[in-house]
């Protein structure tokens, strides 16, 4: 809100000057246009921050415990594998769907939708991770998700996969873009399912530095 006020205030300066130097009527019209734009932006921001409940498939009462896992670079982490092994190791039948939303390697690539490399890397990670999970006795399948919005990828998956719970895997806070953008908090606010956040420190596990 403060930023909008500042922008409108800056934009009004040339309007006032124009009104004084040229025509007060022109100045009044431009002021009204700027005010309308500011109000529209404010209302759009307000609507985007309103809490909403995602449209998801209802859970099925068939004795199968379904877990939706959402991860990108951390999908192959040992911490995530151990978490899923614990959650599926009981006598209850389980199904696990792994969703990997590919991300571009840089902000410029992301905004230009140039994610070919990100998609190829995500497919490779997803294939190897699903294989490792199955080898560990975890009944997992996988798919790629929306590369622009992890939360939209979660909602899309839940529209087809009636999960009983959602697990979101990220890097530690200082290296996680998802945590920085509030992916976990938004999921907890919008989803009816319980959401578990699993932190995977690949730098500690693999000795490499990543930041996605």
KALIN-V206628 format. One record per helix or strand of 3 or more residues. SS is the DSSP state (a for helix, b for strand). FROM is the first residue (numbers start at 1). LEN is the number of residues. If there is no record, write none. Layout:
# KALIN-V206628
SS:FROM:LEN
SS:FROM:LEN
This chain:
# KALIN-V206628
a:2:20
a:24:26
b:64:7
a:73:4
a:78:11
b:93:9
a:107:5
a:116:20
b:140:6
a:150:11
b:165:6
a:173:3
a:177:4
a:183:8
b:194:6
a:202:5
